[in-house]
Amino acid sequence: YASALPAPAQGVRPLDLSRRLARSRQLEGQQPDPLFQDPYASALAATGPQEQHEATSSGGLSLITAQDIIATKYMDETLMNALAATSVNRINKGDYRQVVLLGDGMDTRPWRLMWPEGTLIFSVAPGECHELAEAVLRQEGARVQRGCLLRRVNADLQAGTSFEAELLRAGFQGDKLSVWVLQGLHGLELGVPQLQSILVDVTNLAAFNSLVLGELPGVSKQQADSLLAEFGLLGAVLPMDLPETSYSRWPAAEAGGADAGSSSVGSGEAGSRQG
């Protein structure tokens, strides 16, 4: 459910972070055997200066790029598995057909993944990221899959203000199952109070048996586990640097030597709270 990455550099804008994630997806698409393809990543990444940390001196992926790629693949895989499930919660009479992408306004999952018909996707991110992403994707001719719908919700995640009302106004239904994907929070200089504010909104809105997956930045594995328990989320923190979790993308020089609290992903279920 959580990733505790190294502390971000001071002054990183959400827009710069979204460009970095796009650049990481672009680099993965150039690999001989890519884990995924993002046809829009290069256009999104090109809206800013080229990153200097994307490759190591040996020509391999840098640690931060590898983390972005591993996290993206893990979330793609877990999200699609969840959407393929049926009869998850008979009380709520539905499968996972509400998806909330939280953090990255340049997230291209609405266009590059195969969604079940009737999926309603919400992208919650800072307004400047939404505006630029919309302009670029419109120019690229991107279209959300027929029978599905994307709605963008502006949120100042750095300020720790609630986005609950805005998400409900956009059509989110808290009595129906949902999947929440947290990616793009790293680099926003979020402290524990801001992370707690985000999780308050998530757990207030997520129906019983909803799924939350992604990264939590700037906290240790122990802190991430504590946050899961504090908000009643049943889940686990997974290290990125193991053979079974790294998709063969973890830099060889770093394998086995990373702090489990500095590189991890995972998922949790809103199963211990009352709907």
VOMAR-492894 format. One record per residue (C-alpha): residue in three letters; x, y, z; residue number from 1. Coordinates in pm, 1 decimal. Layout:
! VOMAR-492894
+-------+----------+----------+----------+-------+
| lovex |     east |    north |       up | zator |
+-------+----------+----------+----------+-------+
|   ALA |        X |        Y |        Z |   NUM |
...
+-------+----------+----------+----------+-------+
This chain:
! VOMAR-492894
+-------+----------+----------+----------+-------+
| lovex |     east |    north |       up | zator |
+-------+----------+----------+----------+-------+
|   TYR |      0.0 |      0.0 |      0.0 |     1 |
|   ALA |    276.9 |    244.2 |     75.3 |     2 |
|   SER |    612.2 |    359.9 |    -46.1 |     3 |
|   ALA |    846.6 |    559.3 |    173.4 |     4 |
|   LEU |   1088.4 |    718.4 |    -69.6 |     5 |
|   PRO |   1383.6 |    942.2 |     21.0 |     6 |
|   ALA |   1300.3 |   1300.3 |    119.1 |     7 |
|   PRO |   1238.8 |   1517.1 |   -190.4 |     8 |
|   ALA |   1443.8 |   1814.9 |   -290.0 |     9 |
|   GLN |   1309.7 |   2143.0 |   -160.3 |    10 |
|   GLY |   1082.5 |   2343.0 |   -387.0 |    11 |
|   VAL |    972.3 |   2065.6 |   -623.5 |    12 |
|   ARG |    649.3 |   2163.2 |   -800.3 |    13 |
|   PRO |    374.3 |   1907.9 |   -866.6 |    14 |
|   LEU |    414.6 |   1980.8 |  -1237.4 |    15 |
|   ASP |    785.6 |   1891.9 |  -1228.7 |    16 |
|   LEU |    706.9 |   1567.6 |  -1048.3 |    17 |
|   SER |    441.9 |   1471.2 |  -1304.0 |    18 |
|   ARG |    692.6 |   1535.8 |  -1583.5 |    19 |
|   ARG |    946.1 |   1311.5 |  -1409.1 |    20 |
|   LEU |    694.2 |   1028.8 |  -1385.6 |    21 |
|   ALA |    612.9 |   1074.1 |  -1756.1 |    22 |
|   ARG |    983.1 |   1060.9 |  -1840.7 |    23 |
|   SER |   1021.6 |    738.3 |  -1642.0 |    24 |
|   ARG |    733.6 |    582.3 |  -1836.0 |    25 |
|   GLN |    892.3 |    699.5 |  -2160.6 |    26 |
|   LEU |   1224.5 |    537.2 |  -2066.3 |    27 |
|   GLU |   1053.5 |    209.5 |  -1980.7 |    28 |
|   GLY |    888.8 |    207.5 |  -2321.1 |    29 |
|   GLN |   1236.0 |    220.6 |  -2477.5 |    30 |
|   GLN |   1352.8 |    -96.0 |  -2299.3 |    31 |
|   PRO |   1400.4 |   -414.0 |  -2510.9 |    32 |
|   ASP |   1118.3 |   -588.1 |  -2321.7 |    33 |
|   PRO |    907.0 |   -307.8 |  -2171.5 |    34 |
|   LEU |    674.1 |   -372.1 |  -1878.6 |    35 |
|   PHE |    425.8 |   -127.1 |  -2030.7 |    36 |
|   GLN |    392.5 |    121.9 |  -2314.6 |    37 |
|   ASP |    276.6 |    480.8 |  -2276.3 |    38 |
|   PRO |    225.7 |    646.3 |  -2616.3 |    39 |
|   TYR |    174.5 |    987.0 |  -2452.8 |    40 |
|   ALA |    469.0 |    989.0 |  -2209.8 |    41 |
|   SER |    718.8 |   1152.8 |  -2444.2 |    42 |
|   ALA |    485.0 |   1442.7 |  -2528.1 |    43 |
|   LEU |    410.7 |   1505.3 |  -2159.3 |    44 |
|   ALA |    776.1 |   1480.1 |  -2057.1 |    45 |
|   ALA |    875.4 |   1719.8 |  -2335.9 |    46 |
|   THR |    680.2 |   2003.3 |  -2172.0 |    47 |
|   GLY |    972.2 |   2058.0 |  -1932.2 |    48 |
|   PRO |   1353.1 |   2028.5 |  -1921.1 |    49 |
|   GLN |   1507.6 |   1685.5 |  -1953.5 |    50 |
|   GLU |   1585.9 |   1515.7 |  -1623.0 |    51 |
|   GLN |   1950.9 |   1449.5 |  -1543.8 |    52 |
|   HIS |   1902.2 |   1152.6 |  -1308.2 |    53 |
|   GLU |   1734.9 |    914.4 |  -1548.7 |    54 |
|   ALA |   2035.4 |    686.5 |  -1612.9 |    55 |
|   THR |   2337.6 |    560.6 |  -1423.2 |    56 |
|   SER |   2696.1 |    587.9 |  -1542.3 |    57 |
|   SER |   2675.9 |    227.4 |  -1661.8 |    58 |
|   GLY |   2379.0 |    310.7 |  -1884.3 |    59 |
|   GLY |   2116.5 |    143.7 |  -1666.7 |    60 |
|   LEU |   1815.4 |    302.5 |  -1504.1 |    61 |
|   SER |   1874.3 |    531.0 |  -1208.5 |    62 |
|   LEU |   1730.9 |    434.4 |   -871.6 |    63 |
|   ILE |   1455.1 |    695.8 |   -880.6 |    64 |
|   THR |   1354.3 |    599.7 |  -1235.7 |    65 |
|   ALA |   1350.8 |    230.4 |  -1142.0 |    66 |
|   GLN |   1126.9 |    309.3 |   -844.6 |    67 |
|   ASP |    886.0 |    500.8 |  -1067.2 |    68 |
|   ILE |    871.0 |    212.5 |  -1315.8 |    69 |
|   ILE |    827.5 |    -59.8 |  -1054.8 |    70 |
|   ALA |    555.0 |    136.5 |   -877.0 |    71 |
|   THR |    374.8 |    208.6 |  -1205.1 |    72 |
|   LYS |    378.9 |   -157.0 |  -1311.9 |    73 |
|   TYR |    266.6 |   -277.3 |   -969.2 |    74 |
|   MET |    -24.4 |    -31.7 |   -964.5 |    75 |
|   ASP |   -125.2 |   -112.0 |  -1323.2 |    76 |
|   GLU |   -127.2 |   -483.5 |  -1247.5 |    77 |
|   THR |   -309.8 |   -458.7 |   -915.7 |    78 |
|   LEU |   -564.6 |   -213.3 |  -1055.3 |    79 |
|   MET |   -649.3 |   -431.2 |  -1355.8 |    80 |
|   ASN |   -677.2 |   -741.6 |  -1134.8 |    81 |
|   ALA |   -920.9 |   -556.8 |   -909.4 |    82 |
|   LEU |  -1134.5 |   -441.5 |  -1202.2 |    83 |
|   ALA |  -1147.6 |   -798.4 |  -1332.6 |    84 |
|   ALA |  -1299.2 |   -918.8 |  -1002.9 |    85 |
|   THR |  -1674.4 |   -974.0 |   -978.7 |    86 |
|   SER |  -1919.9 |   -986.2 |   -690.0 |    87 |
|   VAL |  -1666.1 |   -834.0 |   -452.4 |    88 |
|   ASN |  -1929.6 |   -690.9 |   -222.5 |    89 |
|   ARG |  -2287.5 |   -809.5 |   -259.2 |    90 |
|   ILE |  -2408.6 |   -552.6 |     -8.9 |    91 |
|   ASN |  -2302.3 |   -268.9 |   -238.5 |    92 |
|   LYS |  -2425.0 |   -455.6 |   -547.8 |    93 |
|   GLY |  -2129.0 |   -381.6 |   -765.9 |    94 |
|   ASP |  -1778.4 |   -446.0 |   -875.9 |    95 |
|   TYR |  -1494.2 |   -194.8 |   -886.6 |    96 |
|   ARG |  -1621.2 |     60.8 |  -1137.7 |    97 |
|   GLN |  -1503.0 |    379.3 |   -964.7 |    98 |
|   VAL |  -1130.8 |    453.4 |   -984.6 |    99 |
|   VAL |   -961.1 |    748.9 |   -816.8 |   100 |
|   LEU |   -613.3 |    838.1 |   -946.4 |   101 |
|   LEU |   -468.6 |   1054.2 |   -671.7 |   102 |
|   GLY |   -159.1 |   1273.2 |   -705.5 |   103 |
|   ASP |    -40.6 |   1282.7 |  -1067.2 |   104 |
|   GLY |   -232.4 |   1507.7 |  -1304.9 |   105 |
|   MET |    -33.6 |   1361.0 |  -1597.9 |   106 |
|   ASP |   -134.4 |   1002.2 |  -1515.0 |   107 |
|   THR |   -213.2 |    840.0 |  -1850.1 |   108 |
|   ARG |   -389.5 |    531.1 |  -1715.5 |   109 |
|   PRO |   -727.8 |    661.0 |  -1839.8 |   110 |
|   TRP |   -595.6 |    629.0 |  -2197.8 |   111 |
|   ARG |   -339.9 |    346.7 |  -2193.8 |   112 |
|   LEU |   -520.4 |     79.1 |  -1987.3 |   113 |
|   MET |   -810.9 |   -139.1 |  -2099.3 |   114 |
|   TRP |  -1106.8 |    -46.6 |  -1879.8 |   115 |
|   PRO |  -1428.5 |   -244.1 |  -1831.1 |   116 |
|   GLU |  -1727.0 |    -67.4 |  -1980.4 |   117 |
|   GLY |  -1892.2 |    166.7 |  -1734.1 |   118 |
|   THR |  -1576.3 |    259.4 |  -1542.8 |   119 |
|   LEU |  -1583.6 |    611.4 |  -1398.2 |   120 |
|   ILE |  -1231.5 |    750.4 |  -1347.8 |   121 |
|   PHE |  -1151.0 |   1047.4 |  -1126.3 |   122 |
|   SER |   -814.9 |   1222.0 |  -1145.5 |   123 |
|   VAL |   -740.4 |   1420.6 |   -828.4 |   124 |
|   ALA |   -436.7 |   1646.7 |   -861.6 |   125 |
|   PRO |   -321.1 |   2011.1 |   -858.9 |   126 |
|   GLY |   -494.1 |   2227.5 |  -1119.0 |   127 |
|   GLU |   -176.7 |   2328.4 |  -1306.7 |   128 |
|   CYS |   -105.0 |   1961.7 |  -1382.5 |   129 |
|   HIS |   -457.9 |   1903.7 |  -1510.6 |   130 |
|   GLU |   -446.1 |   2206.4 |  -1738.8 |   131 |
|   LEU |   -118.7 |   2117.1 |  -1907.3 |   132 |
|   ALA |   -202.8 |   1747.8 |  -1934.9 |   133 |
|   GLU |   -538.0 |   1822.4 |  -2096.5 |   134 |
|   ALA |   -376.0 |   2053.5 |  -2352.4 |   135 |
|   VAL |   -105.1 |   1801.9 |  -2447.8 |   136 |
|   LEU |   -336.5 |   1500.1 |  -2460.1 |   137 |
|   ARG |   -589.4 |   1689.8 |  -2669.3 |   138 |
|   GLN |   -313.3 |   1774.9 |  -2917.0 |   139 |
|   GLU |   -207.7 |   1407.7 |  -2922.2 |   140 |
|   GLY |   -562.5 |   1300.1 |  -3000.4 |   141 |
|   ALA |   -602.6 |   1096.8 |  -2681.5 |   142 |
|   ARG |   -952.1 |    961.7 |  -2615.6 |   143 |
|   VAL |  -1081.2 |    779.5 |  -2309.4 |   144 |
|   GLN |  -1212.2 |    433.7 |  -2395.5 |   145 |
|   ARG |  -1570.8 |    426.1 |  -2519.9 |   146 |
|   GLY |  -1819.3 |    355.0 |  -2242.5 |   147 |
|   CYS |  -1592.1 |    503.4 |  -1974.8 |   148 |
|   LEU |  -1567.0 |    854.3 |  -1835.8 |   149 |
|   LEU |  -1286.2 |   1067.4 |  -1690.1 |   150 |
|   ARG |  -1350.7 |   1355.6 |  -1452.6 |   151 |
|   ARG |  -1075.8 |   1582.0 |  -1322.9 |   152 |
|   VAL |  -1082.1 |   1719.8 |   -968.5 |   153 |
|   ASN |   -850.4 |   2001.5 |   -860.5 |   154 |
|   ALA |   -687.9 |   1953.8 |   -519.6 |   155 |
|   ASP |   -413.1 |   2138.0 |   -334.4 |   156 |
|   LEU |   -254.9 |   1829.4 |   -178.3 |   157 |
|   GLN |     41.3 |   2023.7 |    -40.2 |   158 |
|   ALA |   -185.9 |   2243.5 |    170.7 |   159 |
|   GLY |   -353.7 |   1946.0 |    331.8 |   160 |
|   THR |   -699.7 |   2076.1 |    244.9 |   161 |
|   SER |   -984.9 |   1831.7 |    195.3 |   162 |
|   PHE |  -1088.9 |   1729.4 |   -156.8 |   163 |
|   GLU |  -1391.0 |   1528.4 |    -36.3 |   164 |
|   ALA |  -1656.1 |   1784.0 |   -135.5 |   165 |
|   GLU |  -1504.5 |   1841.9 |   -480.1 |   166 |
|   LEU |  -1486.9 |   1468.2 |   -551.3 |   167 |
|   LEU |  -1848.9 |   1417.9 |   -449.7 |   168 |
|   ARG |  -1954.0 |   1709.6 |   -671.6 |   169 |
|   ALA |  -1774.3 |   1541.9 |   -960.7 |   170 |
|   GLY |  -2002.0 |   1239.5 |   -921.4 |   171 |
|   PHE |  -1814.1 |   1005.7 |   -688.1 |   172 |
|   GLN |  -2049.1 |    778.2 |   -493.1 |   173 |
|   GLY |  -1925.9 |    680.8 |   -150.4 |   174 |
|   ASP |  -2172.4 |    393.6 |   -116.2 |   175 |
|   LYS |  -2019.5 |    208.0 |   -411.8 |   176 |
|   LEU |  -1690.7 |     19.3 |   -435.7 |   177 |
|   SER |  -1383.7 |    208.7 |   -551.8 |   178 |
|   VAL |  -1014.1 |    160.9 |   -620.6 |   179 |
|   TRP |   -772.6 |    435.1 |   -515.4 |   180 |
|   VAL |   -430.1 |    468.8 |   -680.7 |   181 |
|   LEU |   -182.6 |    694.5 |   -497.4 |   182 |
|   GLN |    108.5 |    796.7 |   -720.0 |   183 |
|   GLY |    275.8 |   1134.0 |   -760.2 |   184 |
|   LEU |    268.2 |   1239.4 |   -395.6 |   185 |
|   HIS |    644.0 |   1198.1 |   -363.1 |   186 |
|   GLY |    814.7 |   1531.0 |   -416.8 |   187 |
|   LEU |    529.0 |   1739.2 |   -280.4 |   188 |
|   GLU |    711.5 |   1781.1 |     52.8 |   189 |
|   LEU |    419.7 |   1631.2 |    239.7 |   190 |
|   GLY |    455.1 |   1583.6 |    611.9 |   191 |
|   VAL |    266.0 |   1335.3 |    825.2 |   192 |
|   PRO |    -22.8 |   1584.6 |    886.0 |   193 |
|   GLN |    -76.6 |   1626.8 |    509.8 |   194 |
|   LEU |    -62.7 |   1250.3 |    455.2 |   195 |
|   GLN |   -312.0 |   1202.0 |    735.0 |   196 |
|   SER |   -541.8 |   1460.8 |    576.1 |   197 |
|   ILE |   -531.5 |   1271.8 |    245.3 |   198 |
|   LEU |   -603.9 |    939.0 |    415.2 |   199 |
|   VAL |   -891.6 |   1095.1 |    609.9 |   200 |
|   ASP |  -1059.4 |   1181.7 |    279.4 |   201 |
|   VAL |   -979.9 |    840.8 |    128.2 |   202 |
|   THR |  -1120.6 |    642.3 |    420.7 |   203 |
|   ASN |  -1422.8 |    870.9 |    457.6 |   204 |
|   LEU |  -1512.8 |    815.1 |     92.7 |   205 |
|   ALA |  -1409.6 |    453.0 |     33.7 |   206 |
|   ALA |  -1691.4 |    201.3 |     81.2 |   207 |
|   PHE |  -1637.3 |   -123.3 |    271.8 |   208 |
|   ASN |  -1408.7 |   -358.5 |     68.7 |   209 |
|   SER |  -1272.4 |    -77.2 |   -147.9 |   210 |
|   LEU |   -904.3 |   -103.0 |   -243.5 |   211 |
|   VAL |   -627.1 |    152.5 |   -183.2 |   212 |
|   LEU |   -284.9 |    104.1 |   -341.4 |   213 |
|   GLY |     22.8 |    310.4 |   -414.5 |   214 |
|   GLU |    299.7 |    506.1 |   -247.5 |   215 |
|   LEU |    328.4 |    710.5 |     69.3 |   216 |
|   PRO |    632.7 |    940.4 |     51.2 |   217 |
|   GLY |    866.5 |   1060.5 |    321.0 |   218 |
|   VAL |    787.2 |    800.6 |    587.6 |   219 |
|   SER |    962.4 |    485.2 |    706.6 |   220 |
|   LYS |    817.4 |    136.2 |    668.4 |   221 |
|   GLN |    721.0 |    143.1 |   1035.1 |   222 |
|   GLN |    544.5 |    476.2 |    992.1 |   223 |
|   ALA |    366.1 |    348.4 |    681.9 |   224 |
|   ASP |    247.5 |     40.0 |    871.3 |   225 |
|   SER |    127.1 |    265.0 |   1152.4 |   226 |
|   LEU |    -67.9 |    483.5 |    909.0 |   227 |
|   LEU |   -237.8 |    175.5 |    764.9 |   228 |
|   ALA |   -341.7 |     65.6 |   1112.4 |   229 |
|   GLU |   -446.8 |    416.5 |   1218.8 |   230 |
|   PHE |   -691.9 |    445.4 |    929.6 |   231 |
|   GLY |   -823.2 |     90.4 |    948.1 |   232 |
|   LEU |   -673.0 |    -26.4 |    618.9 |   233 |
|   LEU |   -589.5 |   -397.1 |    598.5 |   234 |
|   GLY |   -271.3 |   -423.1 |    393.4 |   235 |
|   ALA |    102.9 |   -454.4 |    377.0 |   236 |
|   VAL |    415.7 |   -266.3 |    270.5 |   237 |
|   LEU |    619.7 |   -444.3 |      2.9 |   238 |
|   PRO |    991.0 |   -381.2 |    -67.3 |   239 |
|   MET |   1078.1 |   -296.2 |   -428.3 |   240 |
|   ASP |   1426.1 |   -446.1 |   -433.3 |   241 |
|   LEU |   1334.5 |   -816.8 |   -414.5 |   242 |
|   PRO |   1336.1 |  -1041.6 |   -724.8 |   243 |
|   GLU |    966.2 |  -1117.3 |   -682.2 |   244 |
|   THR |    864.5 |   -750.0 |   -655.3 |   245 |
|   SER |   1111.7 |   -559.1 |   -874.3 |   246 |
|   TYR |   1007.8 |   -687.2 |  -1220.7 |   247 |
|   SER |   1385.8 |   -710.3 |  -1288.8 |   248 |
|   ARG |   1410.2 |   -331.0 |  -1292.2 |   249 |
|   TRP |   1593.0 |   -268.8 |   -963.9 |   250 |
|   PRO |   1951.1 |   -148.5 |  -1037.5 |   251 |
|   ALA |   2192.1 |   -438.7 |   -985.0 |   252 |
|   ALA |   2429.1 |   -231.0 |   -771.2 |   253 |
|   GLU |   2143.9 |   -152.9 |   -530.6 |   254 |
|   ALA |   1983.6 |   -496.7 |   -510.1 |   255 |
|   GLY |   1959.3 |   -629.8 |   -158.3 |   256 |
|   GLY |   2112.2 |   -315.6 |    -14.1 |   257 |
|   ALA |   1817.4 |    -82.7 |     11.8 |   258 |
|   ASP |   1641.6 |      2.5 |    333.2 |   259 |
|   ALA |   1301.5 |   -165.3 |    319.3 |   260 |
|   GLY |   1153.0 |    159.5 |    437.6 |   261 |
|   SER |   1294.9 |    364.6 |    152.1 |   262 |
|   SER |   1156.7 |    168.9 |   -140.5 |   263 |
|   SER |    826.5 |    -11.5 |   -113.3 |   264 |
|   VAL |    481.8 |    -48.7 |   -265.2 |   265 |
|   GLY |    169.5 |   -233.1 |   -165.3 |   266 |
|   SER |   -206.5 |   -235.9 |   -130.7 |   267 |
|   GLY |   -466.5 |   -221.9 |    141.5 |   268 |
|   GLU |   -836.3 |   -289.4 |    172.4 |   269 |
|   ALA |  -1092.3 |    -72.3 |    344.0 |   270 |
|   GLY |  -1218.5 |   -379.2 |    521.2 |   271 |
|   SER |  -1187.2 |   -300.5 |    888.6 |   272 |
|   ARG |  -1391.7 |     17.1 |    892.5 |   273 |
|   GLN |  -1767.7 |     39.3 |    887.5 |   274 |
|   GLY |  -1892.7 |    143.0 |    543.7 |   275 |
+-------+----------+----------+----------+-------+
